Amino acid sequence: MKFTKLSYAISLILFSLFSLKPAISQTNPPGFIYGDMLPDAPELAERGEYKVGVKTLNFLHKDQPDVANFKKEEKPIYDRPLKVEVWYPAEGDSPTEITYEDFIGLANDEKRPLSPFSFKGRAERDALPKNDEGAFPLVIVSHGYVGSRYLMTYLTENLASKGYVVAAIHHTESTFEDPGKFSSTLYHRPIDDLFVLNEMEKLGKKGADGILAGMIDVENTALVGYSMGGYGALNAAGAGFSSGFGGFFKQMTGGSDLIMERSIAHPSYAASVDSRIKAVVAFAPWGMARGVWDSEGLANLKTPVFFIAGDQDDISGYEDGIKAIFDGAVNANRYLLTYMNARHNVAPNPPPAESFQKGMHLDEYLRYAEPAWDQRRINNINQHFVTAFLGVHLKGKDYSSFLDLTEDSLEETWKGFKPRTSIGLALKHLAP
């Protein structure tokens, strides 16, 4: 028998008033590491069977437009470096703790000075790969502006433990230590995704040099992007930019219309949509509220997409932003998971310990935190749904029952969630 919303709400009030059990503490349990399961984590959040290895790669994309230095009469080119962190299934049984080195603050910002910090994960640096089971699907991860390849380790490690090779891009001119001009991020994001896909194909072929040889099935690739990463992933997968966006880019770059090569109107764009990309996960994708896409561009997106958003997103927008993309992608099989009362930070790791320090600028904490949500719980819910979605589209797993849910999570407890824990969420699904 299903509760009505009113009776369910009353039961929650009575429980909170009369239960003798204290609420679960939101402080980290002893030994807790980003991505670990909380007691109320949904079923598919749990790590997989594989130990995880991690390796840093350095790529060079030659002869690229140096968009950050465009001027009215000068359009220089450069060899664009890209650092990529790769997590992969590794030999061995138990996970090993690792320390990641990242930055807090922002280069060239006196109010938020750049400084290094470290945090722990569950992986082994340069571990022996699990290369006796054939190739694993590829997942390419793209952070926001500004960001880091380590921004979502709770998810990258989790997916690698479930039999994926996960490549997180450290986007040049778009990181904490190298913020760069926004025009560079606008132009390079989808191109970086496609370039890394090609480079990973080279490294993953049988007989290639390096430990990833024979491990990567690029014909089953997913793009996962957060904010500007979601913007780039959607364009790489088929959502062509609008003509109006070309005018915005031209103003930023002294008259360049180069970004129109990624527009729905450009004859080369359709051919650039890569059939190897079988799925997209777009966390709070930026752009729709700024005119980046129109109905024609969104209609060209045919790749299955799982959108994740907060309904109070004040960066990308919700009704006129993320939900408008979801509604407009009429030819894609798509889902929209909404965190009620969440803003923009529905994707990153929890705030680092350094952001709690006295005297630290508040924005260092707010870069990661959600005011109305426990970030660790968001991480667990993301692990669950991304596992289900990619499992269906990249591995052919029978996970559809974890996705075919009532839209309102209060109508009944969603499959995979513990009783009374699928609260504050909504999931929409539209077929092509």
KEVOTOR-15572 format. One record per atom (N, C-alpha, C): x, z, y. Coordinates in steps of 0.1 Angstrom, whole numbers, plus 5000, padded with zeros to 4 digits. Atoms other than C-alpha are relative to their C-alpha. Layout:
// KEVOTOR-15572
XZY/...
//
This chain:
// KEVOTOR-15572
500850004988/500050005000/500950005012/499250014988/501449905034/499550095011/500449924989/501550135063/499749915012/500250064987/500150015096/501150045009/498949964991/502550015125/499850145006/500349874994/500750315140/500350114991/499849895009/500750525109/501550014997/498549995003/504450435103/500750075012/499549934989/505250545138/499850155000/500449865001/503350875133/500950074990/499249945011/505250935101/501450035004/498749984994/508550895119/500150125009/500149894991/507551145145/499950134993/500149885008/506451405120/501350034992/498849985008/509551345099/501150075009/498949954990/511851405130/499750155004/500449864996/509851725139/500250104989/500149895011/509651895105/501049994989/499050015011/512451765083/501150105002/499049904999/514952025075/501449944999/498750065002/517751775069/500549955014/499550054987/519951695099/500249854999/499850144999/520351335110/501549974996/498650045004/523451145097/500849995013/499150004988/526351195121/500449865003/499550134996/527450885140/501550015002/498550005000/531051005139/500449944987/499550075012/533150815114/500350104989/499649925011/533350965079/501550004998/498650005003/536851065067/500449874993/499550125006/538850755060/499249875003/500850124997/536250515075/500849905007/499450114994/537550175084/499049895003/501050104996/535749895102/499549924989/500550085011/533449725078/499650084988/500449925011/533050005054/498550035000/501449985001/529550085042/499650145005/500749874997/527450355059/499050034990/501049975010/524950535038/498749925000/501350084999/522050325051/500349855001/499650155000/523949985048/499149934990/500850085010/521849705032/500949954989/499450035013/522649584997/501249905001/499050105000/524749275004/501250025010/498849974992/527049445029/501250054992/498949955008/529149585001/501049904998/498950095002/532549434997/499949944986/500050075013/533049184969/501050044990/499149965011/535149184938/501549975002/498650044999/538349044952/500850095010/499149944990/541249214968/500349895011/499950094989/541949055002/501549995005/498750024994/545248905014/499749945014/500150054987/545848805050/501449945005/498850074996/548348565066/499849945014/500050064987/549148445101/500649865000/499550145000/549448065106/500149965015/499850064986/550647875137/499949854999/500250154999/549347525144/500349955013/499750074987/550147275171/499249885001/500850124998/547547025183/500649925011/499250084991/549546755199/499249925009/500550094990/548746555230/498550035003/501349964996/545646745241/499950015015/500249994986/544146735276/500350155005/499749864995/545547035296/499050035011/501249994991/542147105311/500250115010/499849894990/543247435327/500849965012/499250044989/545647245349/499549865006/500550124994/543446945358/499950025015/500250004985/543446855395/499449865003/500750124997/541746575413/500749874996/499250125003/544546325408/500950024988/499149975011/546346485379/499250054988/500649965012/545146505343/501050014989/498849995009/548146625323/499550034985/500249975014/548346655285/501150104995/499049915005/550146915264/499850024985/500149975014/550847025228/499350145000/500849884999/548147295223/500350094988/499749915011/549347595202/498750084996/501149925005/546747775180/500550094989/499849905010/547348095161/498850024992/501249985009/545048145131/500350104990/499949905010/544548445110/499249974988/500750055012/543548365074/499950124990/500349905011/541948615049/499649924988/500250085012/541748505013/499950094988/500049925012/541048634978/501450014994/498649975004/544248794964/500050064986/499849935013/545648914931/500050155002/499949855000/545249284923/498650055000/501349935002/542449534920/499550085012/500549914989/542349784948/500449955014/499650054987/542249704985/501150085006/498849934994/545349795005/499750015015/500149994986/545249935040/501049925008/499250084991/546649725068/499850045014/500149974986/547349785105/500049875008/500050124991/546249505129/500450045014/499549974987/547849485163/499249905010/500750084991/545649365192/500250065014/499949954987/545149425229/498750055006/501149954992/542849615252/500449975014/499850044987/542449525288/500049855002/500050144997/543049185303/501349975008/498850044993/546249005314/499649965015/500150034986/546648975352/498850075007/501149934994/543849225359/500550155003/499549874996/545149535378/499150114996/501049895003/541949735372/499950024985/500049995015/542149665334/501349954994/498750055004/545849645326/500049974985/499850045014/546749475293/500950104993/499149915008/548049725267/499649984985/500250025014/548449695229/499350124994/500549905008/546449895204/499949954986/500150045015/546149905166/498850074994/501149955008/543449965141/500249964985/499850035014/543249965103/498949914994/500850085008/541749725079/500350024985/499849995015/541549675041/500449864995/499450125004/543849385033/501550024998/498549995002/547449315023/500649885006/499350114994/549749105044/500849924990/499350105009/550948785026/499950034985/500249975014/549548904993/499949874991/500150115010/549748684962/498649954999/501450045000/546648464963/499449994986/500750025012/544048444936/499749854998/500150145001/544648084927/499749944986/500350055014/543548064891/498549984998/501550015002/539748034898/499549875008/500450124992/539747704917/499950025015/500149994985/538947644954/498850085004/501049924994/536947874976/499549945012/500550054988/534647775004/500750055012/499249964988/536147785039/499050055011/500749954989/534747985068/500950015012/499250004988/536147925103/499350085011/500649904991/535548205128/500649985014/499650024986/535648165166/499550115009/500449894992/535648455190/499449965014/500550034987/534148485225/501149995010/499150014989/535648445259/499950135009/498750015007/537848645262/499850084987/500149935013/538548765227/501349994992/498849995009/540848775197/499649964986/500250045014/541148655161/499750134992/500249875007/540849025151/498650065005/501249954994/537449075169/499050044990/501149985010/535349065137/500650024986/499349985013/537649195109/499050064990/501049955010/534649385094/499449894992/500650115006/533249045086/501049914993/499050095006/536348835079/500550064987/499649945013/537649085053/498950004990/501249995009/534149125038/499849874993/500250135006/533748755033/501149964990/498850045009/537248705018/499850084987/500149925012/536448984993/498949944991/501150065008/533448774982/500349854996/499650135005/535348454975/499949895010/499850104989/535848275008/501450015006/498850004992/538948165026/499550005015/500549984987/538348285062/501149985010/499050034990/540248135091/499550035014/500449964987/539848315125/501049945010/499150074990/541148115155/500250105011/499649934988/543048285183/500149895011/500150124991/541948035210/500950025012/499150014988/544647955235/499250005013/500650004987/543748025271/498650065000/501349945001/540748235259/500150144994/499849875007/542248565247/500350115010/499749894991/542848905262/501449995007/498750024994/546548835267/500249875007/499850144995/546048475277/498649955004/501450044997/542648445295/499749865004/500250144996/543048105311/498849975008/501250044992/540547915331/498849974990/501250025008/536947885318/499949864996/500150155003/537147505319/500749974987/499350025013/539647525290/499250044988/500849955011/537347725269/498849904998/501150095001/534447485276/500449884993/499650125007/536347185265/500550024986/499249995012/538547305237/499250064988/500649925011/536147525216/499649914988/500350085012/534547255194/501149924994/498850085005/537747055192/500950094992/499149915007/539747365181/499450024986/500649995013/537147415153/500349894990/499850125008/537447065140/501549984996/498650015003/541247065143/500450094989/499749905010/541547385123/499449964987/500650055012/539247245097/500949904993/499150105006/541546945092/501350064996/498849935003/544647165092/499950084987/500249925012/543147395066/499849914987/500150095011/542347095044/501449964995/498750035004/545946995044/500750114993/499349885006/547147345035/499350034987/500749965012/544447385008/500049904989/499950105011/545147064988/500950044989/499149975011/546647094954/501349935003/498750054998/550347044956/500550025014/499549984986/550547134993/501050125000/499149884998/553247375006/499250125004/500649884995/552347735010/499150064989/500749935010/550347994992/498549974999/501450045000/546947845001/499749874992/500150135007/547547524981/499050014988/501050005011/544547444958/498950105001/500949894998/542547734972/498849975008/501050024990/540347574998/499149894997/501050105002/537147384993/499449965014/500450034987/536747225027/498649925000/501250075001/533747025015/498850105001/501049894998/531847355017/500550095011/499549934988/532747485052/498950055008/501049944991/530847715075/500850035013/499449964987/531547775112/499250135004/500649874995/530948135125/500550025014/499649994986/531048175163/499250105007/500649894991/530348455188/500149965014/500150034986/529248375223/500649865003/499550134998/531548095234/500549944987/499750055013/532548065198/498749944994/501250065004/528848005190/499749875007/500150134992/528747745218/500849894993/499150115006/531647555202/499649964986/500450035013/530347585167/498849914999/501250084999/526947445176/500349855004/499650144996/528547145193/500749934989/499350065011/530947085165/499149964988/500950035011/528047085141/498949905003/501050114997/525846835160/499250025012/500749984988/524346985191/500749955012/499250074989/525546735217/499650055014/500249954986/525946845253/499149915008/500950084991/523546735280/500849935011/499450064988/524346505309/500250095011/499949914989/523646775333/501250094999/498949915002/526346995318/501349925003/498850084996/528846705324/500250015015/499849984986/528246745361/500650135003/499549874998/528947115359/501550004997/498650015004/532247045341/500849925010/499350084990/533146775366/500450085012/499749924989/532947025394/501150104998/499049905004/535147275376/501449944999/498750065004/537947025368/500449895010/499550104991/538346815399/499549864997/500650135003/536146525387/500149954986/499950055014/536846505350/498649994993/501250005008/533946385328/500450004985/499550005014/536046435296/499150074990/500949925010/533546685281/498849914996/501150085005/531046405279/500349924987/499750055014/532846285248/499350084990/500749925009/531046575232/498550015003/501450014997/527646475246/499249914991/500850085008/524746325228/499949865004/500050144995/524946015250/501249924997/498750075002/528545935241/500049934986/500150075013/528845665213/500950064989/499149955010/531745845196/499550144995/500449865004/529946185193/499450014987/500749995013/527746115164/500949994988/499150025011/530646005143/500950134998/499249885001/532446335151/499450114993/500749905007/529846545134/500450004985/499350005013/531646655102/499150044989/500949985011/529746635070/500550124991/499549895008/532046905055/499450135005/500649884995/530347165077/498650014994/501349995007/527447285056/499150115006/500849894994/526347595076/500750055013/499549944987/526747765110/499350145001/500549874996/526348135119/500450015015/499849994986/525948165157/499550135005/500349874994/526148515172/499949985015/500250004986/524748525207/500649885007/499350114994/525748165215/499649985015/500250024985/526248095252/499749865003/500150134994/525147795272/498649955003/501350064998/521447715269/499450035014/500649964987/520447915300/500849945011/499250064990/523147725319/499949854999/500350155001/521847375309/501049934991/499050075008/524547305283/499349904990/500850095010/521847145259/498749975006/501450044998/518646955263/499349984987/500850025013/515946875237/500749894991/499450115008/517746555226/501250054993/498849955006/521046725221/499750104988/500449905010/519447015201/499449934988/500650075011/517446775180/501049934991/498950075008/520746615168/500650104990/499449905009/521646945151/499250014987/500750005013/520746915114/500650094990/499349915008/523147165099/499250134999/500749875000/521447495087/500850105008/499449914991/522047765112/499350144999/500549864999/521648145112/500450065013/499749954986/521348275148/499850154999/500149854999/521948645155/500050045015/500149984986/520948785189/499450145003/500749894994/519849085210/498949955009/501150054992/516549045227/500150045015/499749974986/518049195259/501449955004/498750064997/521148975260/500049955014/499950034986/522148955296/501249915003/498950104998/525048715291/499649864996/500550135005/523648435270/498549975003/501450014998/520048505277/499349994986/500750005012/517448545250/498949905000/501150105000/514148365257/500449875005/499550124994/515848105279/501349964994/498750035005/519048115259/500049984985/499950015014/519448195222/498749954993/501350045007/515748175212/499749855004/500350144996/515447845232/500849904991/499250095009/518247695211/499350004986/500750005013/516547815179/498749925000/501250084999/513247665190/500249855001/499750144998/514847345201/500749924989/499350065011/516847275170/499049964989/501150035008/513847105154/500349944987/499650075013/515746915127/500950084991/499149915008/517747215114/499250104993/500549885007/516747475088/500750125007/499449904992/517247775110/499350144999/500549865000/516848155111/500550065013/499649924988/516948395141/499750154997/500149865002/517748755134/500250075014/499949944987/517048965165/500150154999/499949864998/518249315172/499250055012/500949964989/515549475193/500850105009/499349924989/516949635226/501549995000/498650025000/520349505219/500349895011/499550104990/522349305245/500849904994/499250125004/525249065239/500950034988/499049975010/527549255216/499650024986/500549995013/525949185183/501049954989/499150055009/529049055167/501350084997/498649945002/532349255173/500150124992/499649875006/534049545156/499550115009/500349884991/533149895169/501150015011/499049984990/534950005201/501250074995/498849935005/538550095195/500150145006/499849864995/539650455199/500550015014/499450004986/541650365230/499049995011/501050014990/538450275248/499350135004/500649874997/537350635247/500950095009/499049924993/540450765265/499650035015/500349964986/539950945298/500849915010/499450094991/540650715327/499949864997/500150145004/540050405307/498849935007/501150084993/537950135325/498849994990/501250005009/534350155311/499849874993/500250135006/534349785304/500849984987/499250015013/536949835276/499150054989/500949955010/534250025257/498849914999/501250085000/531349805268/500349864995/499650135005/533249495256/499649994985/500349995014/532449615220/498650064997/501149915003/529549865222/498649945003/501450024997/525749825221/499450135004/500649874995/523950095242/499050064991/501149955008/520950125218/500349994985/499750015014/522650065185/501450064996/498749965006/525450205163/500749874996/499350125003/527949925161/500349984986/499650015014/528950015126/498849954992/501250045007/525349965115/499749855002/500150154998/525149625132/501049934991/499050075009/528349535113/499549994986/500550015014/526749625080/498849914998/501150095001/523549435087/500549865001/499550134999/525549135098/500749964986/499450035012/527649155066/498949964989/501150035010/524349155045/499449865002/500750134998/522648855062/501049884999/499050115000/525848645066/500349974985/499750015014/526548705029/498849924993/501150065006/523048595020/499949855004/500150134995/523048285042/501149914995/498950085005/526448155033/500049994985/500150005014/525848244997/499149884995/501050115003/522848004996/500649865003/499650144996/524447715015/501449964996/498650035004/528147735004/500350024986/499749975014/527947884970/498949974990/501150025009/524547794957/499450124994/500549885005/523648154951/498550025002/501449984999/520048264946/499750125009/500149894990/519948484977/498849975010/501150034991/516848324993/499050115002/500949894999/514748634986/500550105011/499549914989/517048825011/499749945014/500350074988/516048575037/498649975003/501450034999/512448505030/499250135002/500549874997/511148815047/498850005010/501049994989/508248925069/500850005013/499350014987/509148855105/500250135007/499949864994/508549215117/500550094989/499449915010/510749455098/499250134998/500849885002/508149735103/498849984991/501150035008/505549555083/500250054986/499549955013/507449645051/501550015000/498549995001/510949745041/500549874995/499450135004/512949425039/500850024987/499250005013/514549335005/501450025003/498649974998/518049475002/500250125009/499949894992/517349755027/499550134993/500549875005/516950125018/498750035007/501349964994/513450275024/500250055014/500149954986/512650325061/501249965009/498850044992/515850155073/500049865006/500150134993/514749805082/499150015012/500749974987/513749905117/500849955012/499350054988/514449755151/500549864998/499650145003/514849405136/498849904999/501050115003/512949075135/500749884995/499450125006/513648765115/499049885000/500850125000/512148425123/500749894991/499550125007/512548115101/499249885003/500650134998/511747755109/500749904992/499450115007/512247465086/500149885009/499950124991/513247125099/498749935002/
//
